[in-house]
């Protein structure tokens, strides 16, 4: 059976990570790609991620079994019409956009519903570009598949196979349900994180005391405020109605909390933290989502010479690579003195088990 041939229009963080993941799963597949920055394509070919550099939307794409649209959301739709004439029989177009309604509506208008299946790999990073892509970025992350009304079972299974090949978890959803869900768990949180950072900036003392103390919880919940402003402007402009609806509900919830604080309603404030904590504890800690893709946990150690060296030696002896070790200056949430980050979930799980065996006290 012939090996599949994949085409990529755009090869940034997500496109690059999918391509790397496909090559890791099967080095014999053929991958071709086009993007405006040729230097990055040349680097991808040098890395062995792609086999053929394209100069544009040309006849070479007629060899592809699946073509991934990995450009910014607002540009993906514009490539559909250009691709339609070059597709071979049975070929499939998919995308990786964070919002699905716009491209699904365009697909319907172009009568391309029989050859398109939407996709959204739900992982990412504050960093962008091919240079930050990895072959394991999507491991244990949900890969949402959004069929059209003409999508066949075989096409869905093909997309499921791609998701599983790169270590992701396929999930099939209606595109409208997808956009409402991500507005709540990704798009609104990014707006909130950015507004919180600006709140500190605008209300800090001349000495910058708030900024100096902004470690621990505050730094964690606002990490995503460092994400690409270009990307998030596009996302907010393409999922505006859902974001507005949920933002209004959130504003109403904040107004309720304001009233409870004003009236010193301690019982309601207690229930707020109790109920949110109970629900939060039902979330999986082993799957990547849209807000955080970091594999890390905290370790409580005594601040004494050589403590970090001993811990590092234990991990190194088992061949466990550490991405980063940082000191928790603010430990208001009961975290350990260190936070250790790993490149993937398997390394994190192996390190967690090993350090527990050595009687280290570990946190989330």
C-alpha positions in Angstrom: 0.0 0.0 0.0 1.4 3.4 -1.0 2.5 5.7 1.8 0.3 8.8 2.3 1.4 12.2 0.9 0.6 15.3 3.0 0.6 18.9 2.0 0.9 21.9 4.3 -0.1 25.5 3.5 1.7 27.3 6.4 4.2 25.6 8.6 4.2 27.4 12.0 4.0 26.1 15.5 1.0 23.8 14.9 1.6 22.9 11.3 5.2 22.2 12.0 4.3 20.1 15.0 1.8 18.0 13.1 4.4 17.5 10.3 7.1 16.5 12.8 4.7 14.2 14.5 3.7 12.5 11.2 7.3 12.0 10.3 8.1 10.6 13.8 5.2 8.1 13.4 6.3 7.1 9.9 9.5 8.5 8.5 8.6 7.2 5.0 5.6 9.5 4.5 6.1 12.3 2.0 5.4 15.9 3.2 5.4 19.0 1.1 4.8 22.5 2.3 4.4 26.1 1.3 4.7 29.3 3.3 5.8 32.8 2.6 9.0 32.6 4.7 11.2 30.4 2.6 14.0 30.3 5.1 11.8 28.4 7.5 10.9 25.9 4.8 14.5 25.3 4.0 15.1 24.7 7.7 12.2 22.3 7.8 13.7 20.4 4.9 17.1 20.4 6.5 15.5 19.0 9.7 13.9 16.2 7.7 10.4 17.4 8.5 9.4 18.1 4.9 10.6 16.5 1.7 9.5 19.1 -0.9 9.4 22.9 -0.7 6.5 24.4 -2.7 6.6 27.8 -4.4 2.9 28.3 -4.1 -0.4 26.5 -4.8 0.7 24.4 -7.7 0.3 21.1 -9.4 2.5 19.2 -6.9 -0.4 19.4 -4.4 -2.4 17.1 -6.8 -0.3 14.2 -5.4 -1.5 14.9 -1.8 -3.9 12.7 0.1 -4.5 15.3 2.8 -3.8 19.0 2.7 -3.5 20.9 6.0 -4.4 24.6 6.0 -2.2 26.0 8.8 -2.2 29.7 8.1 -3.9 32.3 10.4 -7.6 31.8 10.7 -8.6 34.7 8.5 -6.3 33.5 5.6 -7.2 29.7 5.6 -10.6 30.3 3.9 -8.9 32.2 1.0 -6.8 29.1 0.1 -9.8 26.8 -0.3 -10.8 28.1 -3.8 -7.2 28.0 -4.9 -6.9 24.4 -3.9 -10.1 23.1 -5.4 -8.8 22.7 -9.0 -5.6 20.9 -8.0 -7.1 18.2 -5.7 -6.9 14.6 -6.8 -9.9 12.2 -6.5 -10.4 11.2 -2.8 -8.1 13.9 -1.4 -9.1 15.7 1.7 -8.6 19.3 2.9 -8.5 20.0 6.6 -7.5 23.0 8.7 -6.1 23.7 12.2 -7.9 26.9 13.0 -9.0 27.8 16.5 -12.5 28.8 15.3 -14.5 26.8 12.9 -17.7 28.6 11.9 -16.1 31.0 9.4 -14.3 28.3 7.4 -17.3 25.9 7.5 -19.5 28.6 6.1 -17.0 29.3 3.3 -16.7 25.6 2.6 -20.5 25.5 2.2 -20.6 28.5 -0.1 -17.9 26.9 -2.3 -19.8 23.5 -2.4 -16.7 21.8 -0.9 -18.4 20.0 2.0 -17.6 16.6 0.5 -13.9 17.2 0.5 -13.4 19.2 3.7 -13.2 18.2 7.4 -12.4 20.8 10.0 -9.7 20.2 12.6 -8.5 21.9 15.8 -5.5 20.5 17.6 -6.0 21.8 21.1 -2.5 22.6 22.2 -0.1 25.4 21.8 2.4 27.7 23.4 3.1 31.3 24.1 5.8 30.9 21.4 5.1 30.8 17.7 6.7 29.7 14.5 8.2 26.5 13.0 11.3 27.0 15.1 9.2 26.3 18.3 7.4 23.3 16.9 8.1 19.8 18.3 7.1 16.2 17.3 5.3 15.8 20.7 3.5 19.1 21.1 0.1 17.4 20.6 0.7 14.4 22.7 -2.4 13.8 24.9 -4.0 16.9 23.6 -7.5 16.8 22.2 -7.7 17.0 18.4 -11.2 18.2 17.6 -12.6 17.0 14.3 -15.5 19.0 12.9 -17.3 17.3 10.0 -19.5 18.9 7.4 -23.0 17.6 6.6 -21.4 15.6 3.7 -18.4 14.2 5.6 -18.2 10.4 5.3 -17.4 7.9 8.0 -14.2 7.0 6.1 -13.1 10.7 6.1 -13.7 11.0 9.9 -11.7 7.8 10.5 -8.9 9.1 8.3 -8.7 12.2 10.5 -8.9 10.1 13.7 -5.9 8.1 12.4 -3.9 11.2 11.8 -4.7 12.5 15.3 -3.7 9.2 16.9 -0.5 8.9 14.8 0.8 12.2 16.4 -0.3 11.1 19.9 -3.4 13.3 20.1 -6.9 12.3 21.3 -9.5 12.7 18.5 -12.9 14.2 19.5 -15.7 14.7 16.9 -17.8 17.8 17.4 -20.3 20.0 15.5 -18.4 23.1 14.5 -20.9 25.4 16.3 -20.6 23.5 19.5 -16.8 23.7 19.2 -16.8 27.4 18.8 -19.0 28.0 21.9 -16.9 25.7 24.0 -13.5 27.2 23.1 -14.9 30.7 23.7 -15.4 29.6 27.3 -12.3 27.6 28.0 -9.8 29.5 25.8 -10.8 32.7 24.2 -12.4 34.4 27.2 -9.5 33.3 29.5 -7.0 34.9 27.2 -9.0 38.2 27.4 -9.2 37.9 31.1 -5.5 37.2 31.5 -4.5 40.2 29.4 -6.9 42.5 31.2 -5.5 41.3 34.6 -1.9 42.0 33.5 -3.0 45.5 32.4 -4.8 46.0 35.7 -1.5 45.5 37.5 0.4 47.7 35.1 -2.1 50.5 35.5 -2.4 50.3 39.3 1.1 49.4 40.5 3.1 51.6 42.7 6.0 53.7 41.2 8.4 51.1 42.8 6.6 48.3 40.9 5.8 46.3 44.1 2.9 44.4 42.4 5.1 43.4 39.5 7.8 42.3 41.9 5.4 40.1 43.8 3.7 38.7 40.7 4.8 35.1 41.0 2.9 31.9 42.0 -0.8 32.1 41.2 -0.8 35.4 39.4 2.0 34.5 37.1 0.4 31.1 36.3 -3.1 32.4 35.4 -1.7 35.3 33.3 1.0 33.3 31.4 -1.2 33.2 28.3 -1.2 37.0 28.2 2.1 36.6 26.5 0.5 34.9 23.5 0.7 36.3 19.9 -1.5 39.5 19.7 -1.9 39.0 16.0 -3.3 35.5 16.4 -5.6 36.5 19.3 -7.0 39.6 17.5 -8.0 37.3 14.6 -9.5 34.7 17.0 -11.6 37.3 18.8 -12.8 38.8 15.5 -13.8 35.4 14.2 -15.6 34.1 17.3 -17.0 37.4 18.5 -20.6 36.4 19.1 -19.8 33.5 21.3 -17.1 35.5 23.3 -19.6 38.4 23.8 -22.3 36.0 25.1 -19.9 34.4 27.6 -18.2 37.6 28.5 -21.6 39.1 29.4 -22.3 36.1 31.7 -18.9 36.5 33.3 -19.5 40.2 33.9 -22.8 39.3 35.5 -20.9 36.8 37.7 -18.4 39.4 38.7 -21.1 41.9 39.6 -22.7 39.2 41.8 -19.3 38.7 43.6 -19.0 42.5 43.9 -22.3 42.6 45.6 -21.5 39.8 48.0 -18.2 41.5 49.0 -20.0 44.8 49.5 -22.6 43.2 51.8 -19.9 41.1 53.6 -21.7 37.9 52.5 -19.1 35.5 53.8 -21.2 32.4 53.1 -21.5 33.1 49.4 -17.8 33.8 49.1 -17.1 30.5 50.8 -19.4 28.7 48.5 -17.8 30.3 45.5 -14.4 28.9 46.4 -15.8 25.6 47.6 -17.9 24.9 44.5 -15.2 26.1 42.0 -12.6 24.0 43.8 -14.8 20.9 43.7 -15.5 21.3 40.0 -11.9 22.2 39.2 -10.6 19.0 40.9 -12.6 16.9 38.4 -10.4 18.2 35.5 -7.9 15.9 34.1 -4.3 16.8 34.9 -2.8 14.6 32.3 -4.2 16.1 29.1 -3.1 19.2 27.4 -5.8 21.9 26.7 -5.8 25.3 25.3 -4.8 27.3 28.4 -1.8 25.4 29.5 0.4 22.8 27.7 3.2 22.7 30.2 4.2 19.4 31.8 5.4 20.3 35.3 5.0 19.8 39.0 6.4 21.4 42.1 8.9 19.8 44.5 9.4 20.8 48.2 13.1 20.7 49.1 15.2 22.3 51.8 17.2 25.4 50.7 20.7 24.1 51.2 23.8 23.7 49.0 23.6 20.8 46.5 19.9 20.2 46.9 19.1 20.9 43.3 22.2 19.0 42.1 21.1 15.9 44.0 17.6 16.1 42.5 19.0 16.7 39.0 21.4 13.7 39.4 18.5 11.4 40.3 16.6 12.3 37.2 19.7 12.3 34.9 20.6 8.8 36.1 17.3 7.5 34.6 17.7 9.5 31.4 14.9 11.9 32.2 15.4 15.3 30.4 14.4 18.4 32.3 13.1 21.4 30.3 13.4 23.9 33.1 13.8 24.2 36.9 12.6 27.4 38.5 12.3 28.7 42.1 8.8 29.5 43.4 9.3 32.8 45.1 5.6 33.1 45.9 4.3 29.9 47.5 0.8 31.1 48.5 -0.9 28.1 47.0 1.1 25.6 49.0 3.5 24.7 46.2 7.0 23.3 46.8 10.1 25.4 46.6 10.9 24.3 43.0 8.8 23.9 39.8 10.2 21.4 37.3 9.0 21.4 33.7 9.5 18.6 31.2 9.3 18.3 27.5 6.4 15.8 27.5 3.9 14.0 29.7 5.8 10.7 29.7 9.0 12.3 31.1 6.9 14.2 33.7 5.1 11.0 34.8 8.4 9.1 35.0 10.0 11.8 37.1 7.0 12.1 39.4 7.2 8.4 40.2 11.0 8.4 40.6 11.0 11.4 43.0 8.1 10.0 45.0 10.2 6.8 45.4 13.0 9.0 46.8 10.6 10.5 49.3 10.4 14.0 47.8 7.2 15.9 48.6 5.5 16.8 45.3 2.7 19.1 44.4 0.7 19.9 41.3 
